[in-house]
Amino acid sequence: MPLIRFASLLALLTAALAADALDLSRKPHGDTELLLADQAFQLVSVERSAAGVHLGWVIAPGYYLYRQRFSAESVDGGAPLAALRLPKGTAKHDAHFGDVEIYTVAVDAELPLARGQTAPTRLKLRWQGCAEAGVCYPPVTRIVDVTATP
């Protein structure tokens, strides 16, 4: 009889732990409320200039973007675009992606144009980042209009 009670208690404890682990209504890592991706990684500028397109993001405190996870392509078609020019990031060993470079606070990127190439009017942008709390976001994809520099 004691063995049956022990097995029942063990089964109940296992079920309770599994249910607790799957409770998505709880805040991760204690009281940390995670921001939505668009709040954590705000695209704040997409401006055309004679040399290309300038892109800028502001990153919320406690979050970071991966340098290697940025991309841009024209939605308009036409000539292929050059690779984004990104500043050097801060080195980090990441549990998900190994040795990477990250940005915190902000990042500015340039999408250069070849001589005579017209800047696209719309871009498909991708980026990915994580919260320092240990949660990574799926890649974000946005189609944005390119505005002229004032």
C-alpha positions as CSV (number, residue, x, y, z in Angstrom):
1,M,0.0,0.0,0.0
2,P,2.8,2.6,0.8
3,L,4.3,1.9,-2.6
4,I,1.0,2.7,-4.4
5,R,0.7,6.0,-2.4
6,F,4.3,6.9,-3.3
7,A,3.6,6.2,-7.0
8,S,0.4,8.2,-6.9
9,L,2.2,11.1,-5.1
10,L,5.0,11.0,-7.7
11,A,2.5,11.0,-10.6
12,L,0.6,13.9,-9.1
13,L,3.8,15.9,-8.5
14,T,5.0,15.2,-12.0
15,A,1.7,16.3,-13.5
16,A,1.7,19.5,-11.3
17,L,5.3,20.4,-12.4
18,A,4.4,19.8,-16.1
19,A,1.3,22.0,-15.8
20,D,3.3,24.7,-14.1
21,A,6.0,24.6,-16.8
22,L,3.3,25.0,-19.5
23,D,1.5,27.9,-17.8
24,L,2.0,30.6,-20.4
25,S,0.1,33.2,-18.4
26,R,2.9,33.5,-15.9
27,K,5.6,36.1,-16.4
28,P,8.9,34.6,-17.4
29,H,11.8,34.9,-15.0
30,G,9.8,36.1,-12.0
31,D,8.2,39.6,-12.5
32,T,9.9,40.4,-15.7
33,E,7.3,41.5,-18.3
34,L,8.6,41.0,-21.8
35,L,8.0,43.7,-24.4
36,L,6.6,42.9,-27.8
37,A,9.2,42.7,-30.5
38,D,8.1,46.0,-32.0
39,Q,8.5,47.7,-28.6
40,A,11.9,46.1,-27.8
41,F,13.4,46.7,-31.3
42,Q,11.9,49.9,-32.8
43,L,12.6,50.8,-36.4
44,V,12.8,54.6,-36.2
45,S,14.1,55.7,-39.6
46,V,14.1,54.5,-43.2
47,E,15.4,57.5,-45.2
48,R,16.7,57.7,-48.8
49,S,19.7,59.8,-49.6
50,A,22.0,60.2,-52.7
51,A,24.3,57.4,-51.4
52,G,21.6,54.9,-50.4
53,V,19.1,54.2,-47.6
54,H,19.7,54.9,-44.0
55,L,18.0,52.6,-41.4
56,G,17.9,53.1,-37.7
57,W,16.7,51.1,-34.7
58,V,16.3,52.0,-31.1
59,I,16.7,49.0,-28.7
60,A,15.0,49.0,-25.3
61,P,17.1,48.5,-22.2
62,G,17.6,44.8,-21.4
63,Y,17.3,43.7,-25.1
64,Y,19.8,43.2,-27.9
65,L,19.8,42.6,-31.7
66,Y,22.0,40.2,-33.5
67,R,24.3,41.8,-36.1
68,Q,24.2,38.6,-38.2
69,R,20.4,38.5,-38.4
70,F,19.8,41.7,-40.4
71,S,18.8,41.7,-44.0
72,A,17.1,44.0,-46.6
73,E,15.7,43.4,-50.0
74,S,13.8,45.6,-52.5
75,V,10.1,44.9,-52.8
76,D,10.1,47.0,-56.1
77,G,12.2,44.5,-58.0
78,G,15.0,46.0,-60.2
79,A,18.7,45.5,-59.6
80,P,19.7,43.5,-56.5
81,L,20.7,45.5,-53.5
82,A,24.1,45.5,-51.9
83,A,24.5,44.0,-48.4
84,L,23.6,46.2,-45.5
85,R,26.6,48.1,-44.0
86,L,26.4,47.6,-40.2
87,P,28.8,48.9,-37.5
88,K,30.8,46.4,-35.5
89,G,28.8,45.0,-32.7
90,T,29.8,43.9,-29.2
91,A,31.1,40.3,-29.0
92,K,28.9,37.9,-27.0
93,H,28.7,34.2,-26.5
94,D,25.0,33.3,-27.0
95,A,23.4,30.1,-25.9
96,H,21.3,30.0,-29.1
97,F,23.7,31.1,-31.8
98,G,27.2,30.7,-30.3
99,D,29.7,33.5,-30.8
100,V,27.9,36.5,-32.2
101,E,28.0,40.3,-32.3
102,I,25.1,42.2,-30.8
103,Y,23.8,45.7,-30.6
104,T,22.3,47.3,-27.5
105,V,20.7,50.8,-27.2
106,A,20.7,51.6,-31.0
107,V,22.0,50.6,-34.4
108,D,22.3,52.5,-37.7
109,A,22.7,50.7,-40.9
110,E,23.4,51.9,-44.5
111,L,22.1,50.2,-47.6
112,P,24.4,51.5,-50.3
113,L,23.4,52.0,-53.9
114,A,25.6,51.4,-57.0
115,R,26.3,54.5,-59.2
116,G,23.2,55.2,-61.2
117,Q,21.0,52.8,-59.2
118,T,17.7,54.2,-58.0
119,A,16.8,53.8,-54.3
120,P,13.9,51.4,-53.8
121,T,10.6,52.9,-52.6
122,R,9.8,49.8,-50.5
123,L,12.0,47.5,-48.6
124,K,11.5,44.1,-46.9
125,L,13.6,44.2,-43.7
126,R,14.4,41.4,-41.3
127,W,16.0,41.4,-37.9
128,Q,16.2,39.3,-34.8
129,G,17.0,39.8,-31.1
130,C,16.6,38.6,-27.6
131,A,15.8,39.8,-24.1
132,E,18.7,39.6,-21.6
133,A,16.1,37.6,-19.5
134,G,16.9,34.7,-21.7
135,V,14.1,34.8,-24.2
136,C,14.7,35.1,-27.9
137,Y,12.2,36.4,-30.4
138,P,11.5,34.9,-33.8
139,P,12.8,36.9,-36.7
140,V,10.8,40.1,-37.4
141,T,10.0,40.9,-41.0
142,R,8.5,44.2,-42.1
143,I,7.8,45.8,-45.4
144,V,8.5,49.6,-45.1
145,D,8.2,52.6,-47.3
146,V,11.5,54.5,-48.0
147,T,11.1,58.2,-47.4
148,A,13.2,61.0,-48.9
149,T,15.7,62.8,-46.5
150,P,14.2,66.1,-45.5
